[in-house]
Amino acid sequence: MMIIMAGNSRIRQLIGSSCRIGLGGEGVLRTEGREEDALAMLDSAYEAGIRYYDSAPAYAGSEGYYGRFWKQHPERKERTFQTSKSAQRSANGASEDLEKTLKRMGREHLGLWQIHDVRDKNDILLLEKAGGALRKFYQARESGIARGIGVTGHHNPEVLLHAVTHWDIDTVLLPVNPIESAIGGFLDRVIPAARERGIGVIGMKTLGAGNYIHPESGLTAENLIRFALSQDVDIVIVGCSTPDETRLLARSGQNHVPMNEEDQIRLVETVRPFAARLAYYRGVF
């Protein structure tokens, strides 16, 4: 197991080389009716130095929370890299999603717009066919409404491998954690294929929504983030619910020291007996 630092990629060109940590779309953002908590968390994330923000129409009130936050802090909006997604498979559906996203967030463009949660061959067929959403994503980038476009997935590495080898995209968002190292597929196949094509890699499912944290086994939030950042990724995103969590996330990125090979192997072997169960997001075991 090698310790690899991210090299040049399209996402580095979009957001710069210093950003290694971003705010994920889970946590308090994936709720409804918790505006005070969500805005407090976003405020602490910005104050802690986080500038990459993830969202999606599927994430409950997430885009609305962002819209209210940026309206309160217009000067901060211009200093941040905002992403969102669309899970629509038709061009018309994706176009409607993008229009609603920009309106909810009070933005004229996105830093990154992603094809959300590509799971199976049928998704690929729908996206690629005439009238499919893939062409709409290309058009959004060509027009400048989205500075970059990407794909996300956490079910089937083969499906995501098709996307990074056949589509003209800038990024791929996929699971990066010790469980994935034990199982294989995303880290050892999709990431190298993306790198060969200059596609940026964004890691998610780093803490497994907190389910992977087991301090007695060395599976602390800090170690799991360090593990993810020690893979060949550009950015790792983690969902947060409280100001304390955002500060911990920011510290993990700012003070990152690559995890040595021995410690990486130790984490992987710790989870290996339970890897199939812990990879709950794959939905195939």
Sequence and secondary structure as in RCSB ss.txt:
>XXXX:A:sequence
MMIIMAGNSRIRQLIGSSCRIGLGGEGVLRTEGREEDALAMLDSAYEAGIRYYDSAPAYAGSEGYYGRFWKQHPE
RKERTFQTSKSAQRSANGASEDLEKTLKRMGREHLGLWQIHDVRDKNDILLLEKAGGALRKFYQARESGIARGIG
VTGHHNPEVLLHAVTHWDIDTVLLPVNPIESAIGGFLDRVIPAARERGIGVIGMKTLGAGNYIHPESGLTAENLI
RFALSQDVDIVIVGCSTPDETRLLARSGQNHVPMNEEDQIRLVETVRPFAARLAYYRGVF
>XXXX:A:secstr
         HHHHHH SS  EEEEEEETTS SS HHHHHHHHHHHHHTT  EE   TTSTTHHHHHHHHHHH HH
HHTTSEEEEEE   BHHHHHHHHHHHHHHHT S EEEEEE    SHHHHHHHHSTTBHHHHHHHHHHHTSEEEEE
EE SS HHHHHHHHHHS  SEEEEE SHHHHHH SIIIIIHHHHHHTT EEEEE SSTTTTT BGGGTB HHHHH
HHHHTSS SEEEEEESSHHHHHHHHHHHHT     HHHHHHHHHHHGGGHHHH TTT   
